[in-house]
Amino acid sequence: MDSRGREEFRGALGLDDDTWLRARAWALFIAVMTFPYYWTTMPVRCADRVVMARAVLGG
């Protein structure tokens, strides 16, 4: 999702700031934990996780 889509999703769920921050932390954790194991064996998955991490860190 782009940033607008994420905001619409968040609004539809009615999440408060703390819950949204936890969700972003989980997404970043999932993205980062993938790298060591799959970096050479599943580069497409890692590329997807890089996009996920950038989205989380960007807002």
BAFI-3210 file (N, C-alpha, C; in Angstrom, 3 decimals, decimal comma, padded with zeros to 6 digits):
// residues 59
n [1|2|3|4|5|6|7|8|9|10|11|12|13|14|15|16|17|18|19|20|21|22|23|24|25|26|27|28|29|30|31|32|33|34|35|36|37|38|39|40|41|42|43|44|45|46|47|48|49|50|51|52|53|54|55|56|57|58|59]
n.u [000,833|000,406|001,216|-001,160|-003,080|-002,420|-003,123|-005,894|-006,582|-005,809|-007,571|-010,014|-009,881|-009,784|-007,606|-005,632|-002,819|-000,771|-001,320|-001,066|001,649|002,785|001,972|003,402|005,975|005,980|005,729|008,158|009,926|009,290|010,084|012,873|013,863|013,806|015,909|018,616|018,290|017,078|018,421|020,207|018,942|016,262|015,816|013,762|011,776|013,191|013,531|010,880|010,541|012,314|010,989|008,775|010,009|011,018|008,624|007,549|009,474|009,358|007,010]
n.v [-001,188|002,238|005,377|006,802|004,795|003,281|005,072|005,255|002,614|002,403|004,287|003,048|000,895|002,145|002,625|003,523|005,734|004,333|001,613|001,572|002,202|-000,080|-001,995|-001,146|-001,590|-004,405|-005,041|-004,044|-005,680|-008,221|-007,754|-007,263|-009,576|-011,439|-011,046|-012,189|-014,986|-015,486|-013,971|-014,804|-017,066|-016,519|-014,031|-012,415|-012,388|-011,060|-008,588|-007,718|-007,432|-005,382|-003,252|-003,234|-002,574|-000,019|001,347|001,232|002,652|005,053|006,187]
n.w [000,000|-000,678|000,977|001,274|001,032|003,303|005,335|004,914|005,435|008,134|009,222|008,651|010,346|012,752|014,512|017,347|018,090|019,514|018,996|016,227|015,991|017,189|015,314|013,078|014,060|014,261|011,543|010,592|012,026|010,922|008,299|008,571|009,853|007,864|006,116|006,818|006,502|004,001|002,094|000,001|-000,986|-001,565|-003,216|-004,280|-002,334|-000,344|-001,582|-001,613|001,126|001,671|000,491|002,193|004,661|004,066|003,672|006,241|007,720|006,461|007,223]
ca.u [000,000|001,092|000,924|-002,596|-003,789|-002,198|-003,934|-007,294|-006,682|-005,769|-008,832|-011,104|-009,755|-009,943|-006,499|-004,994|-001,408|000,050|-001,565|-000,472|003,095|003,101|001,795|004,556|007,136|005,883|006,029|009,603|010,540|009,105|010,921|014,297|014,250|013,857|017,147|019,744|018,000|016,642|019,096|020,746|018,082|014,974|016,027|012,498|011,150|013,952|013,202|009,571|010,717|012,963|009,887|007,991|010,784|011,043|007,290|007,414|010,374|008,959|005,799]
ca.v [000,000|003,523|006,062|007,142|003,544|002,920|005,957|004,828|001,336|002,717|004,942|002,065|000,048|002,976|002,349|004,657|005,904|003,271|000,371|001,744|002,112|-001,506|-002,685|-000,788|-002,289|-005,801|-005,106|-003,864|-006,908|-009,267|-007,413|-007,382|-010,940|-012,223|-010,834|-013,114|-016,347|-015,585|-013,009|-015,439|-018,135|-015,981|-012,583|-011,703|-012,180|-010,006|-007,320|-007,329|-007,011|-004,075|-002,307|-003,167|-001,831|001,388|001,915|001,407|003,707|006,318|006,752]
ca.w [000,000|-000,596|002,244|001,320|001,307|004,704|006,171|004,778|006,149|009,560|009,570|008,608|011,526|013,939|015,422|018,017|017,755|020,099|018,268|014,894|016,162|017,393|014,034|012,255|014,618|013,833|010,111|010,446|012,533|009,907|007,147|008,875|010,204|006,636|005,365|006,981|006,064|002,609|001,221|-001,211|-001,498|-002,029|-003,384|-004,539|-001,031|000,326|-002,238|-001,088|002,520|001,637|000,229|003,433|005,662|003,657|003,935|007,690|008,180|005,846|007,824]
c.u [000,873|000,648|-000,558|-003,424|-003,633|-003,034|-005,421|-007,529|-006,719|-007,078|-010,000|-011,079|-009,932|-008,840|-005,945|-003,502|-000,533|-000,113|-000,945|001,045|003,531|002,982|002,962|005,814|007,133|006,211|007,527|010,352|010,460|009,995|012,388|014,711|014,366|015,230|018,225|019,493|017,760|017,431|019,589|019,805|016,755|015,077|014,740|011,781|011,869|013,661|011,844|009,691|011,442|011,903|009,061|008,719|010,827|009,702|007,098|008,255|010,018|007,709|004,766]
c.v [001,245|004,228|006,425|005,902|003,104|003,785|005,587|003,527|001,571|003,356|003,976|001,162|000,826|002,763|003,614|004,676|004,768|001,950|000,433|001,626|000,662|-002,283|-002,388|-001,486|-003,755|-005,941|-004,948|-005,104|-008,029|-009,007|-007,707|-008,817|-011,847|-012,165|-011,887|-014,499|-016,446|-014,729|-013,638|-016,467|-017,637|-014,469|-011,796|-011,420|-011,059|-008,640|-006,810|-006,795|-005,667|-002,996|-002,129|-002,319|-000,341|002,064|002,174|002,585|005,067|006,919|005,737]
c.w [000,000|000,693|002,371|001,648|002,756|005,635|006,099|005,538|007,654|010,014|009,597|009,837|012,823|014,970|016,052|017,680|018,285|019,352|016,880|014,959|016,381|016,097|013,097|012,746|014,213|012,354|009,867|010,920|011,506|008,702|007,426|009,179|008,970|005,975|005,583|006,378|004,557|001,622|-000,073|-001,803|-002,058|-002,205|-003,649|-003,226|-000,281|-000,288|-001,756|000,334|002,620|001,402|001,489|004,482|005,320|003,928|005,422|008,169|007,611|006,426|007,906]
res [m|d|s|r|g|r|e|e|f|r|g|a|l|g|l|d|d|d|t|w|l|r|a|r|a|w|a|l|f|i|a|v|m|t|f|p|y|y|w|t|t|m|p|v|r|c|a|d|r|v|v|m|a|r|a|v|l|g|g]
***
